[in-house]
Amino acid sequence: LFFLVAQFWGSPWPRVALSPVFTMLSKDPQLEHFLRKGFLLIPPGSSSPELHQAIYAKASAINAKGPEETWRLADGVLAAIPELNHVIEMPQVQQALTAILGEHYMLHGHRHLHVSGAASQMWHKDSYWGLRKIRKHRPRWCMLLYYPQETVLSMGPTCILSGSQYWTKDTEHMECGEDILLPNSQEQSMFLPHGNVQYQTGVLNEAKSNYLAQYAGLVEDLALTVPAGSCVLMHYDLFHRASCRLNGTAPVRFLVKFQFLRTVEPSPSQTCSSRMVVNHPSWKLPPNVQLDPIVKDISAWMA
């Protein structure tokens, strides 16, 4: 899956003499991928394998103290594992953050060490620390997910509904801050009911179909299976969930979640100044009548 997801990494398309919006997108297909799909996968690049191994070892030591230890640690994970500073300072990470959030982006104080377990989550958008806040289509707030180990399906990878970041949900009568999709039972829960994999897959598909109705085909269910040291930069409002470990012998999957936010409005001097440098054949995403107006509007704002 990593290699399928990573195909958008590529050299820029040929320049075209059109509006600044299309010129910007032609220079930076990774930006268009983020605007359409809601995420960017950032490979480990030339970072040292020893760095990611050291982080994994410290995460394992924390987890070995008990299942509640990561929750007690909470925002203290950066102090407990200072090597994480090297991750968020990697050039490819900084370039991606700058391209999406601008040159003066800020690291938010909330971060967390997540561990895969026996329970799978329902599709949801995160709250703002338990509270509800107006959600924004424009890229003002992002999550960065860092995986110190190679992550495969049996370990319980993060799953995303690629392209779901602009879909809103009626939350007028909801008490929690998360936007949680509902299956046919209309039971609201962050976790899936107990049952076999086939049953839980059906519940997830029900929730997706109930929410998107005839537009369910516009999003794609992806499991983020990635090499060690990879990061995923994700629109804050992308529907996602944690999947469970498939058996008790599979290795634990760690991820560290960071939040970054934009601090200034876009300016022409920042446009296309921080493209991600990668080497894959470029390809153009197909047009989409629902998404094209949104992508055009956000691109005009960023231009």
Backbone hydrogen bonds, N-H to C=O, Kabsch-Sander energy under -0.5 kcal/mol:
donor,donor_aa,acceptor,acceptor_aa,energy
5,V,1,L,-3.4
6,A,2,F,-2.5
7,Q,4,L,-1.2
8,F,5,V,-0.9
9,W,6,A,-1.6
11,S,280,H,-1.1
13,W,26,S,-1.7
18,L,16,V,-1.8
23,T,19,S,-2.3
24,M,20,P,-2.4
25,L,21,V,-2.1
26,S,22,F,-2.3
27,K,23,T,-1.5
28,D,24,M,-1.4
31,L,28,D,-0.9
32,E,28,D,-1.4
33,H,29,P,-2.3
34,F,30,Q,-2.1
35,L,31,L,-2.6
36,R,32,E,-2.3
37,K,33,H,-3.4
38,G,33,H,-0.6
38,G,34,F,-2.0
40,L,233,L,-2.3
42,I,40,L,-0.6
42,I,231,C,-3.4
47,S,44,P,-1.8
51,L,48,S,-0.9
52,H,48,S,-1.1
53,Q,49,P,-2.2
54,A,50,E,-2.3
55,I,51,L,-1.9
56,Y,52,H,-2.4
57,A,53,Q,-2.3
58,K,54,A,-2.0
59,A,55,I,-2.5
60,S,56,Y,-2.5
61,A,57,A,-1.9
62,I,58,K,-1.9
63,N,59,A,-2.5
64,A,60,S,-2.0
65,K,62,I,-1.2
66,G,63,N,-1.7
69,E,66,G,-1.5
72,R,68,E,-2.1
73,L,69,E,-2.4
74,A,70,T,-2.3
76,G,73,L,-2.8
77,V,74,A,-1.2
78,L,75,D,-0.7
80,A,76,G,-2.1
81,I,77,V,-2.2
84,L,81,I,-2.2
85,N,82,P,-2.0
86,H,83,E,-1.2
87,V,83,E,-0.8
88,I,84,L,-1.9
89,E,85,N,-0.8
90,M,87,V,-1.6
93,V,90,M,-0.7
94,Q,90,M,-2.5
95,Q,91,P,-2.7
96,A,92,Q,-1.7
97,L,93,V,-2.5
98,T,94,Q,-2.4
99,A,95,Q,-2.2
100,I,96,A,-1.7
101,L,97,L,-3.3
102,G,98,T,-1.8
105,Y,102,G,-1.1
106,M,261,L,-2.4
108,H,106,M,-0.6
108,H,259,Q,-3.0
112,H,257,K,-1.7
114,H,112,H,-0.7
114,H,255,L,-3.4
116,S,253,R,-2.0
121,Q,242,A,-3.3
122,M,190,M,-2.0
124,H,240,H,-1.9
125,K,179,D,-1.9
126,D,236,Y,-0.5
128,Y,131,L,-2.6
129,W,127,S,-0.8
131,L,128,Y,-1.2
140,R,138,R,-1.6
142,C,260,F,-3.0
143,M,234,M,-2.7
144,L,258,F,-2.4
145,L,143,M,-0.5
145,L,232,V,-2.8
146,Y,144,L,-0.5
146,Y,256,V,-2.1
147,Y,230,S,-2.6
151,T,226,V,-2.9
152,V,150,E,-0.5
155,M,152,V,-1.5
156,G,153,L,-1.5
159,C,241,R,-2.9
160,I,222,L,-2.6
161,L,239,F,-2.6
162,S,160,I,-0.9
162,S,220,E,-2.7
163,G,37,K,-2.2
164,S,161,L,-1.8
167,W,164,S,-1.2
171,T,169,K,-0.7
174,M,171,T,-1.5
179,D,125,K,-1.5
180,I,178,E,-0.8
181,L,123,W,-2.2
186,Q,183,P,-1.9
188,Q,186,Q,-0.5
189,S,187,E,-0.7
192,L,120,S,-2.7
200,Q,196,N,-2.4
201,T,197,V,-2.5
202,G,198,Q,-1.8
203,V,199,Y,-1.9
204,L,200,Q,-2.3
205,N,201,T,-2.3
206,E,202,G,-2.3
207,A,203,V,-2.2
208,K,204,L,-2.2
209,S,205,N,-2.7
210,N,206,E,-3.0
211,Y,207,A,-1.6
212,L,208,K,-2.6
213,A,209,S,-2.3
215,Y,212,L,-2.7
216,A,213,A,-1.6
218,L,215,Y,-2.3
219,V,216,A,-1.2
220,E,162,S,-1.6
222,L,160,I,-2.7
222,L,220,E,-0.7
224,L,158,T,-3.2
224,L,222,L,-0.5
225,T,223,A,-1.9
226,V,224,L,-0.7
229,G,147,Y,-2.5
230,S,147,Y,-0.6
230,S,227,P,-1.5
231,C,42,I,-2.5
232,V,145,L,-2.4
233,L,40,L,-2.7
234,M,143,M,-3.2
234,M,232,V,-0.6
235,H,38,G,-2.8
236,Y,141,W,-1.6
238,L,235,H,-1.8
240,H,124,H,-2.2
241,R,159,C,-2.2
243,S,157,P,-1.2
245,R,117,G,-2.8
246,L,154,S,-2.0
247,N,154,S,-0.6
250,A,247,N,-1.1
254,F,252,V,-0.6
255,L,114,H,-1.9
256,V,146,Y,-2.2
257,K,112,H,-2.9
257,K,255,L,-0.5
258,F,144,L,-2.6
258,F,256,V,-0.5
259,Q,110,H,-0.6
260,F,142,C,-2.5
261,L,106,M,-2.2
262,R,140,R,-2.6
270,Q,267,S,-1.9
271,T,267,S,-0.8
271,T,268,P,-0.6
273,S,270,Q,-1.9
278,V,276,M,-0.8
292,D,288,N,-3.1
294,I,291,L,-0.5
295,V,291,L,-2.7
296,K,292,D,-2.6
297,D,293,P,-2.1
298,I,294,I,-2.7
299,S,295,V,-2.5
300,A,296,K,-2.2
301,W,297,D,-1.9
302,M,298,I,-2.4
303,A,299,S,-1.6
